[in-house]
Amino acid sequence: MQLHAVISLPERGEAILTVNWIVFGLGVIVSLLGYYLIPSDWGYGILGFGLAHILLGILSMFRRPVRDEQASN
């Protein structure tokens, strides 16, 4: 999947999916940072923050987008 192809599509659903992948990817990076800092209290907090972003990014990929009733009229 090419990132630039997804962003250039005019459909809103594809752009939302791209944001979810970005949240997921940042969660992985932050989790790895926290993993390497784990002996300290900061490491546990950063790891949990990253894992939460991974979980939220994955859950957001599976939800249906909300349609705005007033925008369609």
Rosetta constraint file for C-alpha pairs under 8 A:
AtomPair CA 1 CA 5 HARMONIC 8.00 0.50
AtomPair CA 1 CA 6 HARMONIC 7.93 0.50
AtomPair CA 2 CA 6 HARMONIC 6.65 0.50
AtomPair CA 3 CA 7 HARMONIC 6.43 0.50
AtomPair CA 3 CA 18 HARMONIC 7.46 0.50
AtomPair CA 4 CA 8 HARMONIC 6.28 0.50
AtomPair CA 5 CA 9 HARMONIC 6.68 0.50
AtomPair CA 6 CA 14 HARMONIC 6.16 0.50
AtomPair CA 6 CA 15 HARMONIC 6.65 0.50
AtomPair CA 6 CA 18 HARMONIC 6.83 0.50
AtomPair CA 7 CA 14 HARMONIC 7.35 0.50
AtomPair CA 7 CA 15 HARMONIC 5.79 0.50
AtomPair CA 7 CA 18 HARMONIC 7.11 0.50
AtomPair CA 9 CA 14 HARMONIC 6.97 0.50
AtomPair CA 9 CA 15 HARMONIC 7.52 0.50
AtomPair CA 11 CA 15 HARMONIC 6.96 0.50
AtomPair CA 12 CA 16 HARMONIC 6.35 0.50
AtomPair CA 13 CA 17 HARMONIC 6.31 0.50
AtomPair CA 13 CA 65 HARMONIC 7.13 0.50
AtomPair CA 14 CA 18 HARMONIC 6.35 0.50
AtomPair CA 15 CA 19 HARMONIC 6.45 0.50
AtomPair CA 16 CA 20 HARMONIC 6.38 0.50
AtomPair CA 17 CA 21 HARMONIC 6.41 0.50
AtomPair CA 17 CA 61 HARMONIC 6.24 0.50
AtomPair CA 18 CA 22 HARMONIC 6.32 0.50
AtomPair CA 19 CA 23 HARMONIC 6.24 0.50
AtomPair CA 20 CA 24 HARMONIC 6.14 0.50
AtomPair CA 20 CA 57 HARMONIC 4.93 0.50
AtomPair CA 20 CA 58 HARMONIC 7.15 0.50
AtomPair CA 20 CA 60 HARMONIC 6.45 0.50
AtomPair CA 20 CA 61 HARMONIC 6.12 0.50
AtomPair CA 21 CA 25 HARMONIC 6.01 0.50
AtomPair CA 21 CA 57 HARMONIC 6.67 0.50
AtomPair CA 22 CA 26 HARMONIC 6.09 0.50
AtomPair CA 23 CA 27 HARMONIC 6.10 0.50
AtomPair CA 23 CA 53 HARMONIC 6.24 0.50
AtomPair CA 23 CA 54 HARMONIC 6.95 0.50
AtomPair CA 23 CA 56 HARMONIC 7.91 0.50
AtomPair CA 23 CA 57 HARMONIC 5.42 0.50
AtomPair CA 24 CA 28 HARMONIC 6.39 0.50
AtomPair CA 24 CA 53 HARMONIC 6.16 0.50
AtomPair CA 24 CA 54 HARMONIC 4.64 0.50
AtomPair CA 24 CA 55 HARMONIC 7.65 0.50
AtomPair CA 24 CA 56 HARMONIC 7.68 0.50
AtomPair CA 24 CA 57 HARMONIC 4.83 0.50
AtomPair CA 24 CA 58 HARMONIC 6.81 0.50
AtomPair CA 25 CA 29 HARMONIC 6.39 0.50
AtomPair CA 25 CA 54 HARMONIC 7.46 0.50
AtomPair CA 26 CA 30 HARMONIC 6.08 0.50
AtomPair CA 26 CA 50 HARMONIC 7.46 0.50
AtomPair CA 26 CA 53 HARMONIC 7.53 0.50
AtomPair CA 26 CA 54 HARMONIC 7.93 0.50
AtomPair CA 27 CA 31 HARMONIC 5.90 0.50
AtomPair CA 27 CA 49 HARMONIC 7.60 0.50
AtomPair CA 27 CA 50 HARMONIC 4.21 0.50
AtomPair CA 27 CA 51 HARMONIC 6.12 0.50
AtomPair CA 27 CA 52 HARMONIC 7.36 0.50
AtomPair CA 27 CA 53 HARMONIC 4.79 0.50
AtomPair CA 27 CA 54 HARMONIC 4.89 0.50
AtomPair CA 28 CA 32 HARMONIC 6.19 0.50
AtomPair CA 28 CA 50 HARMONIC 6.29 0.50
AtomPair CA 28 CA 51 HARMONIC 7.35 0.50
AtomPair CA 28 CA 54 HARMONIC 6.54 0.50
AtomPair CA 29 CA 33 HARMONIC 6.33 0.50
AtomPair CA 29 CA 50 HARMONIC 7.40 0.50
AtomPair CA 30 CA 34 HARMONIC 6.17 0.50
AtomPair CA 30 CA 46 HARMONIC 6.66 0.50
AtomPair CA 30 CA 47 HARMONIC 6.71 0.50
AtomPair CA 30 CA 49 HARMONIC 7.48 0.50
AtomPair CA 30 CA 50 HARMONIC 4.85 0.50
AtomPair CA 31 CA 35 HARMONIC 6.02 0.50
AtomPair CA 31 CA 46 HARMONIC 6.61 0.50
AtomPair CA 31 CA 47 HARMONIC 4.49 0.50
AtomPair CA 31 CA 48 HARMONIC 7.20 0.50
AtomPair CA 31 CA 49 HARMONIC 7.28 0.50
AtomPair CA 31 CA 50 HARMONIC 4.35 0.50
AtomPair CA 31 CA 51 HARMONIC 6.01 0.50
AtomPair CA 32 CA 36 HARMONIC 6.36 0.50
AtomPair CA 32 CA 47 HARMONIC 7.17 0.50
AtomPair CA 33 CA 37 HARMONIC 6.48 0.50
AtomPair CA 33 CA 43 HARMONIC 7.68 0.50
AtomPair CA 33 CA 46 HARMONIC 7.33 0.50
AtomPair CA 33 CA 47 HARMONIC 7.21 0.50
AtomPair CA 34 CA 38 HARMONIC 6.02 0.50
AtomPair CA 34 CA 42 HARMONIC 7.51 0.50
AtomPair CA 34 CA 43 HARMONIC 4.41 0.50
AtomPair CA 34 CA 44 HARMONIC 6.31 0.50
AtomPair CA 34 CA 45 HARMONIC 7.29 0.50
AtomPair CA 34 CA 46 HARMONIC 4.68 0.50
AtomPair CA 34 CA 47 HARMONIC 4.16 0.50
AtomPair CA 34 CA 48 HARMONIC 7.88 0.50
AtomPair CA 34 CA 50 HARMONIC 7.68 0.50
AtomPair CA 35 CA 43 HARMONIC 6.34 0.50
AtomPair CA 35 CA 44 HARMONIC 7.51 0.50
AtomPair CA 35 CA 47 HARMONIC 5.90 0.50
AtomPair CA 36 CA 43 HARMONIC 7.17 0.50
AtomPair CA 37 CA 42 HARMONIC 7.06 0.50
AtomPair CA 37 CA 43 HARMONIC 4.30 0.50
AtomPair CA 37 CA 44 HARMONIC 7.63 0.50
AtomPair CA 38 CA 42 HARMONIC 7.33 0.50
AtomPair CA 38 CA 43 HARMONIC 4.10 0.50
AtomPair CA 38 CA 44 HARMONIC 5.55 0.50
AtomPair CA 38 CA 47 HARMONIC 7.84 0.50
AtomPair CA 39 CA 43 HARMONIC 6.61 0.50
AtomPair CA 39 CA 44 HARMONIC 7.94 0.50
AtomPair CA 40 CA 44 HARMONIC 7.06 0.50
AtomPair CA 41 CA 45 HARMONIC 6.53 0.50
AtomPair CA 42 CA 46 HARMONIC 6.08 0.50
AtomPair CA 43 CA 47 HARMONIC 5.99 0.50
AtomPair CA 44 CA 48 HARMONIC 6.16 0.50
AtomPair CA 45 CA 49 HARMONIC 6.17 0.50
AtomPair CA 46 CA 50 HARMONIC 6.18 0.50
AtomPair CA 47 CA 51 HARMONIC 6.15 0.50
AtomPair CA 48 CA 52 HARMONIC 6.08 0.50
AtomPair CA 49 CA 53 HARMONIC 6.45 0.50
AtomPair CA 50 CA 54 HARMONIC 6.33 0.50
AtomPair CA 51 CA 55 HARMONIC 6.23 0.50
AtomPair CA 52 CA 56 HARMONIC 6.07 0.50
AtomPair CA 53 CA 57 HARMONIC 5.89 0.50
AtomPair CA 54 CA 58 HARMONIC 6.26 0.50
AtomPair CA 55 CA 59 HARMONIC 6.12 0.50
AtomPair CA 56 CA 60 HARMONIC 5.93 0.50
AtomPair CA 57 CA 61 HARMONIC 6.40 0.50
AtomPair CA 58 CA 62 HARMONIC 7.01 0.50
AtomPair CA 59 CA 63 HARMONIC 6.80 0.50
AtomPair CA 68 CA 72 HARMONIC 6.77 0.50
AtomPair CA 69 CA 73 HARMONIC 6.90 0.50
